């Protein structure tokens, strides 16, 4: 019997984009990502090794994956990160990295050498004091310096800001002003529920609220809607004459699940076929047992729910009995 050539779910969505969480560890403690008390880390022997990550990536590539993004935790704290990047970029894929930016200066030359162009950098505020409050760490100056270095180095940069009402939503215009003379895309992410992050729907800053604030400030004639790419999670815009752009990832108020092509692989070797899925498939055990992984991958993705891990209605999504049946964000991977 011939092997399948791609990874398809029950709704016919083809999955060609793999997000690999390299580690559950991070050098920040962002409030929306990590519970205040921290998390229980996976035992070292239950975390994917560098060699296992590469082997699994090759298995997914055989099944049609052509885009891989490294996440965490913070992927750049992973041991052997240099080898992982070099070996992954030898595959026929587009490789991107999501990072908090703290260690980027150490790897700029490596990334350029390996042809890695796409960087997603998390930055939830342009205020130094607020940065300390939101991340529980004092790295603002270092992160900003590294962002500017990467802009000058010519990377494709998306800066991700999770908006939380009464915390950083008063900075929306400041974020957009950053794109005036910087060729970056500032992306506003609606606050999403995960275990331990004290999510509440009243803290969500919606797509409509963001656009109303932008239009009120700049005027409707200055706001330009950009074309969104296929499978793009972001609704993209720019201000007329600005060098960069901005976008909104509206997972809560306007989900985009119909065109989802993403699979997540956690640092401890589990497939999550949806960011919000409460179920996971263990790949680590069959990998170490020498089993054929293709049937496990296909079986894991096929029953994927139509939307948000089965929480299709807003009522379901706001039900704490349902939306907390998941990991903390730090242990899933951004």
C-alpha positions as CSV (number, residue, x, y, z in Angstrom):
1,X,0.0,0.0,0.0
2,X,1.5,3.4,-1.0
3,X,2.3,6.0,1.6
4,X,0.2,9.2,1.7
5,X,1.8,12.2,0.1
6,X,0.3,14.9,2.3
7,X,-1.3,15.4,5.7
8,X,-5.1,16.1,5.4
9,X,-7.8,16.4,8.0
10,X,-11.4,15.3,7.9
11,X,-12.4,18.6,6.2
12,X,-9.9,18.3,3.4
13,X,-7.5,20.9,4.8
14,X,-3.9,20.1,3.7
15,X,-1.3,20.7,6.4
16,X,2.1,21.8,5.1
17,X,3.2,24.1,7.9
18,X,4.8,22.6,11.0
19,X,5.6,24.6,14.2
20,X,8.2,22.9,16.3
21,X,8.6,24.0,19.9
22,X,12.2,23.3,20.8
23,X,12.0,23.9,24.5
24,X,9.6,24.7,27.3
25,X,12.2,27.0,28.9
26,X,12.2,30.7,28.4
27,X,14.2,33.7,29.7
28,X,11.0,35.8,30.1
29,X,7.9,35.2,32.2
30,X,5.1,36.9,30.1
31,X,1.9,36.9,32.0
32,X,-0.3,35.7,29.2
33,X,2.0,32.9,28.4
34,X,3.3,31.5,31.7
35,X,1.4,31.1,34.9
36,X,2.8,33.2,37.8
37,X,3.9,30.1,39.6
38,X,5.6,28.7,36.5
39,X,5.1,25.3,35.0
40,X,6.3,21.8,35.7
41,X,8.9,21.2,33.0
42,X,9.0,17.9,31.2
43,X,11.8,15.6,32.4
44,X,14.9,15.9,30.3
45,X,14.7,12.3,29.0
46,X,11.2,13.1,27.7
47,X,12.3,16.1,25.6
48,X,13.1,15.8,21.9
49,X,16.9,15.7,21.3
50,X,18.5,17.7,18.4
51,X,18.8,14.5,16.4
52,X,15.1,13.6,17.0
53,X,14.0,17.0,15.9
54,X,15.8,16.7,12.6
55,X,14.5,13.2,12.1
56,X,10.9,14.2,12.7
57,X,11.2,17.3,10.5
58,X,12.3,15.0,7.6
59,X,9.3,12.7,8.2
60,X,7.0,15.7,8.0
61,X,8.8,17.0,4.8
62,X,8.2,13.6,3.2
63,X,4.5,14.3,3.8
64,X,4.5,17.6,2.1
65,X,5.5,20.1,4.8
66,X,7.4,22.9,3.2
67,X,7.4,25.5,6.0
68,X,8.7,25.1,9.5
69,X,8.8,27.6,12.3
70,X,10.9,27.2,15.4
71,X,9.2,28.3,18.6
72,X,9.4,27.7,22.3
73,X,9.5,28.7,25.2
74,X,12.4,30.6,23.7
75,X,13.9,28.6,20.9
76,X,17.3,30.3,21.0
77,X,18.0,29.0,24.5
78,X,17.9,25.4,23.1
79,X,21.1,23.5,23.3
80,X,22.6,22.8,19.8
81,X,20.4,25.5,18.3
82,X,23.1,26.3,15.8
83,X,23.1,22.6,14.5
84,X,19.3,22.5,14.4
85,X,19.2,25.7,12.3
86,X,21.9,24.5,9.9
87,X,20.4,21.0,9.4
88,X,16.8,22.3,9.0
89,X,17.9,24.8,6.4
90,X,19.4,22.0,4.4
91,X,15.9,20.6,3.9
92,X,13.6,21.9,1.1
93,X,11.6,24.2,3.4
94,X,11.1,27.8,4.4
95,X,12.4,28.2,7.9
96,X,11.2,30.9,10.3
97,X,11.8,31.6,14.0
98,X,9.6,33.1,16.7
99,X,11.7,34.6,19.4
100,X,11.5,37.2,22.2
101,X,14.6,38.8,20.7
102,X,16.8,38.7,23.8
103,X,19.5,36.5,22.2
104,X,19.1,37.5,18.5
105,X,22.4,39.4,18.3
106,X,24.3,36.2,18.9
107,X,22.7,34.5,15.9
108,X,22.3,37.2,13.3
109,X,25.3,36.1,11.3
110,X,24.3,32.4,11.5
111,X,20.7,33.2,10.3
112,X,22.0,35.2,7.4
113,X,24.5,32.5,6.5
114,X,21.8,29.8,6.5
115,X,19.3,31.9,4.6
116,X,16.8,32.3,7.4
117,X,14.9,35.5,6.5
118,X,11.6,35.3,8.6
119,X,11.7,36.5,12.2
120,X,8.7,36.9,14.4
121,X,9.7,38.9,17.5
122,X,7.5,39.2,20.5
123,X,7.2,42.7,21.9
124,X,4.0,43.6,23.9
125,X,4.9,47.2,24.8
126,X,7.2,50.1,23.8
127,X,7.3,51.3,27.4
128,X,10.3,50.0,29.4
129,X,8.5,50.0,32.8
130,X,5.5,48.2,31.3
131,X,7.8,45.7,29.7
132,X,9.2,44.7,33.1
133,X,5.6,44.4,34.4
134,X,4.4,42.2,31.5
135,X,7.5,40.0,31.2
136,X,8.6,40.0,34.8
137,X,12.2,40.6,33.5
138,X,14.3,43.7,32.5
139,X,15.4,43.1,29.0
140,X,13.7,46.0,27.1
141,X,16.8,47.8,26.0
142,X,18.4,44.6,24.7
143,X,15.3,43.5,22.8
144,X,14.9,47.0,21.1
145,X,18.6,47.1,20.2
146,X,18.3,43.6,18.6
147,X,15.2,44.6,16.7
148,X,16.9,47.5,15.2
149,X,20.0,45.4,14.3
150,X,17.7,42.9,12.5
151,X,15.9,45.7,10.6
152,X,19.3,47.0,9.4
153,X,20.3,43.4,8.5
154,X,17.3,43.1,6.2
155,X,15.3,40.4,7.8
156,X,11.5,40.0,7.2
157,X,10.3,41.1,10.6
158,X,6.9,40.7,12.2
159,X,6.6,42.1,15.7
160,X,3.9,40.4,17.7
161,X,2.0,42.2,20.5
162,X,-0.7,40.4,22.5
163,X,-3.2,43.2,23.3
164,X,-4.8,43.1,26.8
165,X,-7.4,45.7,27.7
166,X,-6.3,48.3,30.2
167,X,-2.7,47.0,30.0
168,X,-1.3,47.8,26.6
169,X,-4.2,48.7,24.4
170,X,-3.4,52.4,24.9
171,X,-0.3,51.8,22.8
172,X,-2.0,50.7,19.5
173,X,-1.2,54.0,17.8
174,X,2.4,54.0,19.2
175,X,2.9,50.5,17.7
176,X,1.6,51.7,14.3
177,X,3.8,54.8,14.4
178,X,6.8,52.4,14.8
179,X,6.0,51.2,11.2
180,X,6.2,54.8,9.9
181,X,10.0,54.6,9.3
182,X,10.7,50.9,10.0
183,X,9.9,48.2,7.4
184,X,8.3,45.8,9.8
185,X,4.8,44.4,10.3
186,X,3.4,45.0,13.7
187,X,0.8,42.3,14.5
188,X,-1.8,42.7,17.2
189,X,-2.9,39.3,18.7
190,X,-6.2,39.0,20.5
191,X,-5.7,37.7,24.1
192,X,-6.4,34.0,24.0
193,X,-7.2,31.5,26.9
194,X,-4.7,29.0,28.1
195,X,-4.1,27.2,31.3
196,X,-3.0,29.6,34.1
197,X,-3.1,32.9,32.2
198,X,-6.3,34.3,33.9
199,X,-8.0,34.9,30.6
200,X,-11.3,36.7,30.6
201,X,-13.2,37.8,27.5
202,X,-13.5,41.3,28.9
203,X,-9.7,41.7,28.5
204,X,-9.9,41.0,24.8
205,X,-9.2,43.9,22.4
206,X,-11.1,42.9,19.3
207,X,-10.4,43.4,15.6
208,X,-13.2,45.9,15.3
209,X,-12.0,47.9,18.4
210,X,-8.5,48.1,16.9
211,X,-9.7,49.3,13.5
212,X,-12.1,51.8,15.1
213,X,-9.2,53.3,17.1
214,X,-6.9,53.4,14.0
215,X,-9.6,55.0,11.8
216,X,-10.4,57.6,14.5
217,X,-6.8,58.6,14.8
218,X,-5.7,58.6,11.2
219,X,-8.9,58.9,9.2
220,X,-10.5,56.3,7.1
221,X,-8.8,57.6,3.9
222,X,-5.4,56.9,5.4
223,X,-6.1,53.2,6.3
224,X,-5.3,50.8,3.4
225,X,-6.4,47.2,3.5
226,X,-3.6,45.0,2.1
227,X,-4.0,41.6,0.3
228,X,-3.8,38.7,2.7
229,X,-1.8,35.6,1.6
230,X,-3.3,32.2,1.4
231,X,-3.5,30.6,4.8
232,X,-2.6,33.9,6.4
233,X,-3.8,34.2,10.0
234,X,-3.5,38.0,9.8
235,X,-5.7,40.7,8.4
236,X,-3.2,43.1,7.1
237,X,-3.3,46.9,6.7
238,X,-1.0,49.9,6.4
239,X,-1.2,53.6,6.9
240,X,-0.7,55.5,3.6
241,X,2.9,56.5,3.2
242,X,4.2,54.4,6.0
243,X,7.2,52.1,5.3
244,X,5.9,49.2,7.3
245,X,2.4,47.7,7.9
246,X,0.3,46.2,10.7
247,X,-2.1,43.4,11.1
248,X,-4.6,41.8,13.5
249,X,-4.7,38.1,14.4
250,X,-8.4,37.8,15.5
251,X,-8.5,34.2,16.9
252,X,-11.2,35.1,19.4
253,X,-13.6,37.4,17.6
254,X,-13.1,36.4,14.0
255,X,-11.4,33.0,13.7
256,X,-9.7,31.9,10.5
257,X,-9.9,28.1,10.9
258,X,-11.3,27.3,7.5
259,X,-8.0,27.6,5.8
260,X,-5.8,26.3,8.6
261,X,-2.7,24.4,7.4
262,X,-0.8,24.3,10.7
263,X,0.4,21.4,12.9
264,X,2.2,21.9,16.2
265,X,4.9,19.6,17.6
266,X,5.6,20.2,21.3
267,X,9.1,20.0,22.9
268,X,8.1,16.7,24.5
269,X,7.2,15.1,21.2
270,X,3.4,15.5,21.0
271,X,1.4,16.5,18.0
272,X,-1.3,19.2,18.6
273,X,-3.4,19.4,15.5
274,X,-4.8,22.7,16.8
275,X,-3.5,25.3,19.2
276,X,-6.7,24.9,21.3
277,X,-6.9,21.1,21.1
278,X,-7.2,19.3,24.4
279,X,-6.0,16.1,22.9
280,X,-2.4,15.3,21.8
281,X,-0.7,12.4,20.0
282,X,2.6,11.0,21.4
283,X,5.2,10.7,18.7
284,X,8.2,10.4,21.0
285,X,7.4,6.8,22.1
286,X,6.9,5.3,18.6
287,X,9.9,7.3,17.4
288,X,12.2,5.8,20.0
289,X,10.6,2.3,19.4
290,X,11.6,2.6,15.7
291,X,8.1,2.5,14.4
292,X,6.9,4.0,11.1
293,X,5.7,7.5,12.1
294,X,3.6,8.2,9.1
295,X,0.5,6.4,10.3
296,X,0.7,8.2,13.7
297,X,1.0,11.6,12.0
298,X,-1.9,11.0,9.6
299,X,-4.1,9.6,12.4
300,X,-3.3,12.6,14.7
301,X,-4.3,15.2,12.2
302,X,-7.3,13.6,10.4
303,X,-9.8,14.1,13.3
304,X,-8.9,17.8,13.7
305,X,-12.0,19.8,14.7
306,X,-13.5,22.4,12.3
307,X,-12.6,25.3,14.6
308,X,-10.7,26.1,17.8
309,X,-10.4,22.6,19.1
310,X,-14.1,22.1,18.9
311,X,-15.0,25.3,20.7
312,X,-16.9,26.7,17.7
313,X,-19.4,29.0,19.3
314,X,-18.3,32.1,21.4
315,X,-20.2,30.5,24.3
316,X,-18.0,27.4,24.1
317,X,-14.9,29.5,23.7
318,X,-15.7,31.5,26.8
319,X,-16.5,28.5,29.0
320,X,-13.6,28.1,31.4
321,X,-14.5,24.4,31.8
322,X,-13.6,24.0,28.1
323,X,-11.0,26.7,27.3
324,X,-8.6,25.7,30.1
325,X,-8.5,22.0,29.1
326,X,-5.1,22.7,27.5
327,X,-1.5,23.4,28.3
328,X,-0.1,26.7,29.3
329,X,1.0,28.6,26.2
330,X,4.7,28.3,27.2
331,X,4.6,24.5,26.9
332,X,2.7,24.5,23.5
333,X,4.9,26.8,21.5
334,X,3.9,30.2,20.0
